Amino acid sequence: MRSWMTRLGMVALAISASGCFAISDLSRFQIDQGCDVDLDLQGFTPDADDLFELRVVKVSETSTTPILSARAILDPMGALNAHIVMKHAAPPGTTALDFYSDQDHSGGYTDPPADHVWRIDNACVPATHLFTHRFDFVNLTDPTPIGEDFVLHLTGMNTDGNALEVRVMSMPPESGIDPLPPRTVGLYRKATMTEADLDVRIAGIIDAGEHYQVTIWSDKNGNGVYDAPPTDESWIIPEQLGAGLVDATFAHVEDYNEIDPNVVLVR
């Protein structure tokens, strides 16, 4: 019996000899490149003053423990509605969105009903997830971390009571014909800055073999959207992974960088 490869070759030769060649349903061969994470939260009246955490996780049929891909923390959520976009945060494969509001104020996750907890099974379909607060909660399993915690010690920041946001991007190697885009692995948003010094910690997102870029945005004019400096203040901290990124310090300076205007929108 001929192999399927032999039969396929004979079919290809027959088509070529007939003078016509057609390819159908190319969509079947599209590469899964993952997607942006886009979560639009609505009507979170019971949770507006609580810490909110989103975990982007890879799930497998062979394991009950998901694998962390990215994490976002709103400290606290700060409004009834919040729109979170994390570029390229969902890697290829089956990816879910696990998220909760820290109702019991423990500082982390607790099984419901102590916390309000949900899962969206497909991070990429639809492109934007409009999620209205509801009371059908689920239990979550702590994901396997990517690696080390990210810790950033901020000093001398503005104490104007406006928001501050930190994003951590995994940067692809510069070499390569078709390099991958930067991938968001961490996001932290402080709703109101009232103290000059702040320690930002995002657990388990740093891989010792990767390079990272950190962006910081201070909503200096308090309008809730990003405005280029000096209206708002923003910085880019490019550095290779090591002790400086796992446990880094940034002191306020008036030497600004423009960043991606994509910030968490609350309303």
N, C-alpha and C positions, 0 to 999 in steps of 0.2 A: 504493500500500500504506500502510495506516495505521501510524503509529509505535506502538511498544510502550506508550508513555505514554498514547496515545489509547485503545488497547484496554483498558488497565488502568482508565482512567476509566469506560469503558462497563460493565465488570464491576462496579465499585464502585456505579454507579448502579443496575444490575440487582439487586444484593443489597439495596440500600437500599429499592428499590421493593417487594421481596418481604416486607419487614417483619422480616427477620432479618439479623444481622451477626455474623460469627464471625472470630476471629483465631486461627490455629494456629501452633505452634512459635515462640513469641516468643523462645526462647533463641537463635535464629539472629541476633537483633538486639542481643544483649547486647554492651556496649562492653568491649573488652579494657583493663582498668585495671592490668595487671601484678599483682604479688603480693608478699607477704613472702618473703624468702629464709630457708629453714629447713633447715639441714644438720646432721645428727646423725652425728658421726664415731665409729666404733667400732673397737677393736682396733688402734690405731696404735702398737703396741709398738716397731717400728723407728724411729719418728719422734717419740716423746714429748719428746725433748730438743732437737728441731730447730725452727727458725723455720718457721711455717706461714703460707701466704698463700692467700686466696680472692679471685678476681676474678669479679665479676658482669658479664657482657659481652653486648652485643647482637650477633647474628650475622645475616649477610645472604647470600643465594644469589649475589649479584653481586660479593662481595668476600671475599677470604681473610683479611682483617684485621678482627677484631672491634672493637667500640667499647666502652670502659670505661663502666660504669654505677655501680659501687660496688666498694670494696676493703676487705678485712678482713685484719689481721695479728695472729697470735698469736706472741708473742716471749718464750720459745718456746711450743710447744703446751702443754707442762707436765703432760700426763697421757696415759693411753692412750685416753681418750674425751673428746670435746668437743662440746657442742651450741651451735651458732651460729645466732642468729636476728637478722635485719636487716629491720626493718619497711619495707615498700614499696620495697625495694631493687631489685626487678626491674621495669623499666618495661614498658609495653605493647610487644608484638612478640615476636619469637623471641629468647629470652634463655637463655644457658647459664651453667653454673658451671664455671670453670677453677680448679683448686687444686693446690698442690704442697707437699711438705715439702723443706726445704733440706738434703738429705742431705750434700752436699759442703761445707756451711758457707761458701758463697761470699758470703752475705748477700743473695742474690737468686736468680732463676730460672736453672737450667741444664737443657738437654735431658736426658731420661733416657738411660741408667740413673744418671747422676750424681745427679740428684734423682728423687724419687718424684712422679709427675705424673699427674693424671686430669682428665677432663671429664665433666660431666653435661649432656646436650643440652637438656633442658627444665627451667628453673629453677622452674616453677610446678606441674608435675605429676610426682609427687603433691605434696600440700601440704608434707609433711615428707619429706626424702630421708634415709633411713637408709643410710649408706655404711660398709661394713666394709673395712678395709685389704686391698688386693690388689696383685698384682705385674704386672698388665696395664696398662702405662703408655702414655701418648700424648705427642706433642710439642705444645706450645702456641705460639701466635703472640702476641707482645706486642700488647696492644690500643692503639688510638688513645686517648689520654687525654681526659678531660673538659676539663682545662685545667691550672692551676697545681698545684704540690704544696701540701699542707697541712702547716704546721710549727708546733708548739706547744712552747715552752720551759717546762717545769715546774720550779719551784724551791721548796725547803723542804718537800718532801713527806715523808710518813712512811717510815721505813726499817725497817719491822717485818717485812719478808720476805714480805708478803702481796701479793695481786694488785692491779693498778691498771688501769682501763679508760677509754678515751676514745672517744666516739662523735661523729660529725659528721653533722648533719641539714640537708638542704636545705629551707628554709622557703618555703612558697608565699606569694604575695601575699595580704594581708589582704582586699583587695577581691574581689568576685565573689559570685555567688549560691550557687554550689556549689564552694567552694575545694577544691583537692586537699590530701591529707594531707601532713604532713612526710615526707620520704624520706631514709632512711639512705644516705649515700654513702661513709662511712668509719668504720672501727672499728680500734682498736689496743688490744691487751691485753698488758701486761707481767706475766709469771707471778709474779715475785718482785721486790719493790722493796727493794733494799739500799743505794741511794744516794739522797740527798735531791733531786738534780737529774737531770732526764731530758729529752732532746729527742725528741719524737714527730714522726715524718714519715710521711705517707701520700701516696704519689705520685699526681699527676695527677687529683685529685678536685674541684678548686675551679674553678667557672665564674665568671668576672668579673661576670656579670650577675645572679647569684643572691645571696640572703641565707641565712645559716647560723646554726645554733645548735650549741654544743658542750656535751656533758655529760661530767663526770669523776666516776669512782667509785673510791674507795679502800676495799678490803675490810679495814677496820680490825680486825674481830674474827676474820678468817681463816676464816670458815665456808663460804666459796665462793658464797654467795648475797647478794643485796642486802637490807640492813636499813636502815631509815630513820635519818637522823642523830638523835642523835650516836653511835648504835651503830656505824654505818659513816659515812664522810665522802663527801659528794657535792655537786657544784656544777653550775650551769647558767651558761654564758657566752653571752648573746645579744648579737650585734653584727653590723653590716652588713659585707659583704665589703669588703676593702681591705687595706692593708698590715698592719692589726692582726690579720686572720684568716689571711692567707697566711703571716705570720711573727709569731706572737703569743707573749706571755709571760704565764704565770699563776703567781702566788706563793701558797703555802698560806695560807688564812685559816680562821678558825673561824666563818664566816658561811655556813651550809650551805643547800642547796636539795634538796628531794626530787625524785627523777628516776624515770623509768620503771623498774620493777624487773626488766625484761628485760635480763639480763647473760649473758655467756658462761658456761656451766656446764661445768666439767671434773671428771672423776672417774676 
